[in-house]
Structure formats: structure tokens, C-alpha cells
């Protein structure tokens, strides 16, 4: 067996493992939400993205994977900073991960939340292996953000504040109506992420 073929087999194995991991975590997140009788949690952006990234990796669809990376990268990075700060310093920073530290006991929900620490890097690595053919996955990102917003406003309670749709999760006031602010923030974060990632040399589109 030549080196090229061995490398291809190895890469397919890695991709399948990552895809199954993401898909499994996404399904576990949904089932756990139903188990704890909090079905509104299934509308969290990160839960949906886990499922879509898992499907995208297993079907070798980099467009679908990157559309999720564009949405998640900056919010997940902020979550990671908040989590690591509170883990090391012992004090809350932004308050995003306070729920993780309320109780010391480790449960399934907390285990699933740890995906924030590795999901985006693994997704980017997967796309690097698969190779990219398009730079415009942000178009689906914008559509998905809009659909998620509509679903959350229609089917969840304000007090749950899923995806920070009803109230800011971090103290921030722009002076604009919050609904408009939410869209500006999410679209801006997604656009910036797309702009940065699309110019990374190792993720250049393969023609």
C-alpha cells in the first residue's frame, strides 16, 4: 500500500471519528434537554451546529461545516475565555459560564458544554482535510441565523433567553432596539469570521 493511499485511509478515519463525535454530542444534547424536561434548549445554536457539522463531516460537505464555523467561532471563543477565566481565577468574567460552576457535580449537560473548547478547531481541521471548493458558506450562515431567531421567538419562553435573543447575555447597550442590535452583532461576527478564515492560507479554496 503506497503512502498516498495510507494517508487517505487515515484521513477518512479521522473525519469519521470527528463526524460521529459531533453527531453524537448533538443528539445527546437534544435527548438530555428532553430528559430534564427543558425542550426549549434544543434551539441553542451550538446544539444545532453540532448536528450539522457532524452531518457535514460525515458526508464530506465542507460548505455545511464552514457555515457553522462562521456562526460559532466568535461566540464560542468568548465562551471559552469566560470558562477558562472562571476555572483558573475562580471569579466570573462575563457570566456566560456561571451555570457550569453553580454545582460542583459533573452531569451530562456540563459534559456536552465542554464541546465549546474543541468543536470549532476540530471543525476547521476537518475542512482542512476535506478541502474547500467555495468561499460563500456565509450565505447559509445568515439564513440559518434568521431562521433560528424566528424559531426561538416563536417557540421558546423569554425567561430562557435562548441564544440571547430576548436580552443581552453580556452587559451591552447600543442605544438601538435590541432586536436590531442582535442581528447586527450576529451578522457582524459571522462576516468577520468568514473574512478571516477565507484568507487563511491552509484553508484556501481548492479549484
C-alpha positions as CSV (number, residue, x, y, z in Angstrom):
1,X,0.0,0.0,0.0
2,X,1.5,3.3,-1.1
3,X,1.9,6.4,1.2
4,X,-0.9,8.3,-0.6
5,X,-3.4,5.6,-0.1
6,X,-2.5,5.1,3.6
7,X,-2.8,8.8,4.2
8,X,-6.3,8.8,2.6
9,X,-7.4,5.9,4.8
10,X,-6.0,7.6,7.9
11,X,-7.8,10.9,7.0
12,X,-11.1,9.2,6.4
13,X,-10.8,7.5,9.7
14,X,-10.1,10.8,11.5
15,X,-13.0,12.5,9.7
16,X,-15.4,9.7,10.5
17,X,-14.4,9.8,14.2
18,X,-14.9,13.6,14.4
19,X,-18.2,13.4,12.5
20,X,-19.5,10.7,14.8
21,X,-18.4,12.7,17.8
22,X,-20.2,15.9,16.7
23,X,-23.3,14.0,15.7
24,X,-23.3,12.0,19.0
25,X,-22.9,15.2,21.0
26,X,-25.7,16.9,19.1
27,X,-28.1,14.0,19.6
28,X,-27.1,13.7,23.3
29,X,-27.7,17.4,23.8
30,X,-31.2,17.1,22.4
31,X,-32.0,14.0,24.3
32,X,-30.7,15.5,27.6
33,X,-32.8,18.6,27.0
34,X,-35.9,16.4,26.7
35,X,-34.8,14.2,29.7
36,X,-34.6,17.2,32.0
37,X,-37.9,18.5,30.7
38,X,-36.4,21.6,29.1
39,X,-37.1,21.1,25.4
40,X,-36.6,24.7,24.6
41,X,-32.8,24.1,24.9
42,X,-32.8,22.3,21.6
43,X,-32.9,25.7,19.9
44,X,-29.5,26.7,21.2
45,X,-27.4,27.5,18.1
46,X,-24.5,25.3,19.3
47,X,-26.7,22.2,19.5
48,X,-28.0,22.6,16.0
49,X,-24.5,23.3,14.7
50,X,-23.1,20.1,16.3
51,X,-25.6,18.1,14.3
52,X,-25.0,20.0,11.1
53,X,-21.2,19.8,11.5
54,X,-21.4,16.1,12.2
55,X,-23.5,15.5,9.1
56,X,-21.3,17.8,7.0
57,X,-18.1,16.0,8.0
58,X,-19.6,12.5,7.5
59,X,-20.9,13.5,4.1
60,X,-17.7,15.4,3.2
61,X,-19.6,18.6,2.8
62,X,-17.2,21.5,3.7
63,X,-19.8,24.1,2.8
64,X,-22.2,22.9,5.5
65,X,-19.3,22.7,8.1
66,X,-17.9,26.1,7.4
67,X,-21.4,27.7,7.6
68,X,-21.5,26.6,11.2
69,X,-17.9,27.6,11.9
70,X,-18.7,31.1,10.7
71,X,-21.6,31.4,13.1
72,X,-19.9,29.8,16.1
73,X,-16.3,30.9,16.1
74,X,-16.5,34.2,17.9
75,X,-19.3,33.3,20.4
76,X,-17.5,30.1,21.3
77,X,-14.2,32.0,21.7
78,X,-15.9,34.4,24.1
79,X,-17.5,31.4,26.0
80,X,-14.0,29.8,26.2
81,X,-12.4,32.9,27.6
82,X,-15.2,33.2,30.2
83,X,-14.9,29.5,31.1
84,X,-11.1,29.4,31.5
85,X,-11.1,32.7,33.4
86,X,-13.6,31.4,36.0
87,X,-11.9,28.0,36.1
88,X,-8.4,29.5,36.8
89,X,-9.3,32.7,38.7
90,X,-12.4,31.4,40.4
91,X,-14.4,34.6,39.6
92,X,-17.0,35.2,36.9
93,X,-15.9,37.4,33.9
94,X,-18.8,37.8,31.5
95,X,-21.2,35.5,33.4
96,X,-21.8,33.2,30.3
97,X,-20.5,30.1,32.1
98,X,-21.7,30.7,35.6
99,X,-24.1,27.8,35.2
100,X,-21.2,25.4,34.9
101,X,-19.9,26.4,38.3
102,X,-23.1,26.6,40.3
103,X,-22.9,23.0,41.3
104,X,-19.6,21.0,41.6
105,X,-21.2,17.8,40.4
106,X,-20.5,16.9,36.8
107,X,-23.6,16.0,34.8
108,X,-24.3,15.2,31.1
109,X,-25.2,18.8,30.4
110,X,-21.8,20.0,31.6
111,X,-20.0,17.3,29.6
112,X,-21.8,18.4,26.5
113,X,-21.0,22.1,27.2
114,X,-17.3,21.2,27.1
115,X,-17.6,20.9,23.3
116,X,-17.2,24.6,23.2
117,X,-13.5,24.0,23.9
118,X,-12.8,21.9,20.9
119,X,-15.7,22.0,18.4
120,X,-14.5,24.9,16.2
121,X,-10.8,23.8,16.0
122,X,-11.9,20.2,15.1
123,X,-14.4,21.5,12.5
124,X,-11.7,23.7,10.9
125,X,-9.2,20.8,10.9
126,X,-11.9,18.6,9.2
127,X,-12.4,21.1,6.5
128,X,-8.7,21.4,6.0
129,X,-8.6,17.6,5.3
130,X,-11.7,17.6,3.1
131,X,-10.7,20.7,1.2
132,X,-12.8,23.7,0.3
133,X,-14.4,24.4,-3.1
134,X,-16.4,27.5,-2.1
135,X,-16.0,30.7,-0.1
136,X,-19.6,31.7,0.3
137,X,-20.9,29.4,3.1
138,X,-21.6,32.6,5.0
139,X,-24.8,33.0,2.9
140,X,-26.3,29.9,4.5
141,X,-25.0,31.2,7.9
142,X,-27.1,34.4,7.5
143,X,-30.1,32.4,6.5
144,X,-29.7,30.0,9.4
145,X,-29.2,32.8,11.9
146,X,-32.5,34.4,10.7
147,X,-34.4,31.0,10.9
148,X,-33.1,30.3,14.4
149,X,-34.1,33.8,15.6
150,X,-37.7,33.2,14.3
151,X,-37.9,29.8,15.8
152,X,-36.6,31.0,19.2
153,X,-39.0,33.9,19.3
154,X,-42.0,31.7,18.3
155,X,-41.4,28.6,20.3
156,X,-39.4,29.5,23.4
157,X,-40.1,31.5,26.6
158,X,-38.4,34.9,27.2
159,X,-37.0,33.8,30.6
160,X,-35.0,31.1,28.9
161,X,-33.3,33.7,26.7
162,X,-32.1,31.1,24.2
163,X,-29.3,32.4,22.0
164,X,-29.6,35.7,23.9
165,X,-32.5,36.6,21.6
166,X,-34.6,38.4,24.1
167,X,-32.0,40.1,26.3
168,X,-28.2,40.5,26.0
169,X,-26.2,37.8,27.7
170,X,-23.4,40.3,28.4
171,X,-24.0,43.8,29.7
172,X,-24.1,45.8,26.5
173,X,-26.3,48.6,25.3
174,X,-26.1,50.1,21.8
175,X,-28.9,52.6,22.0
176,X,-30.7,50.7,19.2
177,X,-33.7,48.4,19.6
178,X,-32.4,45.1,20.9
179,X,-33.8,43.1,18.1
180,X,-31.8,45.1,15.6
181,X,-28.8,45.0,17.8
182,X,-28.9,41.2,18.0
183,X,-28.9,40.9,14.2
184,X,-26.2,43.4,13.8
185,X,-24.0,41.6,16.3
186,X,-24.5,38.1,14.9
187,X,-24.2,39.1,11.3
188,X,-21.1,41.2,12.1
189,X,-19.4,38.3,14.0
190,X,-20.2,35.9,11.2
191,X,-18.9,38.2,8.5
192,X,-15.7,38.9,10.4
193,X,-15.1,35.2,10.9
194,X,-15.7,34.4,7.3
195,X,-13.4,37.2,6.2
196,X,-10.6,35.9,8.4
197,X,-11.0,32.2,7.7
198,X,-11.4,32.7,3.9
199,X,-7.9,34.3,3.9
200,X,-6.1,31.6,5.9
201,X,-3.5,30.0,3.6
202,X,-4.2,26.5,4.7
203,X,-7.9,26.8,4.0
204,X,-7.8,28.4,0.6
205,X,-10.4,27.2,-1.8
206,X,-9.1,24.3,-3.9
207,X,-10.0,24.8,-7.6
